[in-house]
């Protein structure tokens, strides 16, 4: 595995692969790699000649009161994981390499962002599409692998690829969970012992909502209330949102008659956890996502 820190070196390397007809699979991450990221790398490895992973904690997607400084980092551990997953190139740029000066042009996302994390994290998805557009122009991927744990991100990147004609196929990958159901996340290390015990109830709450749908409940408000109540009852976390929307459009549905996302975000003391399920009209897990 080669570790590359400069954009110029990366572009010349990638251009060579591209010109020799190799397919390139790309897994963008913020590091502190865990089995969720590894699943993306495994899928990329299966489907491509060349696998590139990037590690970059992107300041642009963190709000002023968010955890940019506290975000966990571990270069040695991450390098080992990437090697283990047979990544060919680890792109590990310094923040000054990616943002040498204030940007002259800013990207703003207009749809799919006035709900869920986009609503409580203003500007977050502007930062996400900015860094991904830059990375797409550095890595030249054929396929990009994103986790459905961040399902709104998948929906926004789907729009980025379509709106800006990036010749890239999006591969959404199912959420990888701990044995007790908690979605794996780099932020889980910031939970206290008691919070770690309570956190799996977030997924239990989503499954409770799914059961209601499977039993024939079609009123989104009823499901949202039930899921919120479940989280209140089983955790001390503060609910940021519980919502049920069409997917990937992320529009409000009153009566459920299409593919939907049931999504939650919960604040614990030092970590905000998110989770979701994407379901078809009958409440079964959806297969083709975007
Ligand atoms: P991050 O490093 O948190 O920005 O995540 C990088 C990529 O890994 C994103 O596409 C995430 O959606 C994905 N990812 C993070 N956690 C998981 C998980 N538990 N299961 C599947 N994918 C994940």
Boltz pocket constraint, residues with backbone or C-beta under 6 A from the ligand:
constraints:
  - pocket:
      binder: B
      contacts: [[A, 28], [A, 29], [A, 30], [A, 31], [A, 35], [A, 36], [A, 37], [A, 39], [A, 40], [A, 145], [A, 146], [A, 147], [A, 148], [A, 149], [A, 150], [A, 173], [A, 174], [A, 175], [A, 176], [A, 177], [A, 183], [A, 184], [A, 185], [A, 186]]
      max_distance: 6.0
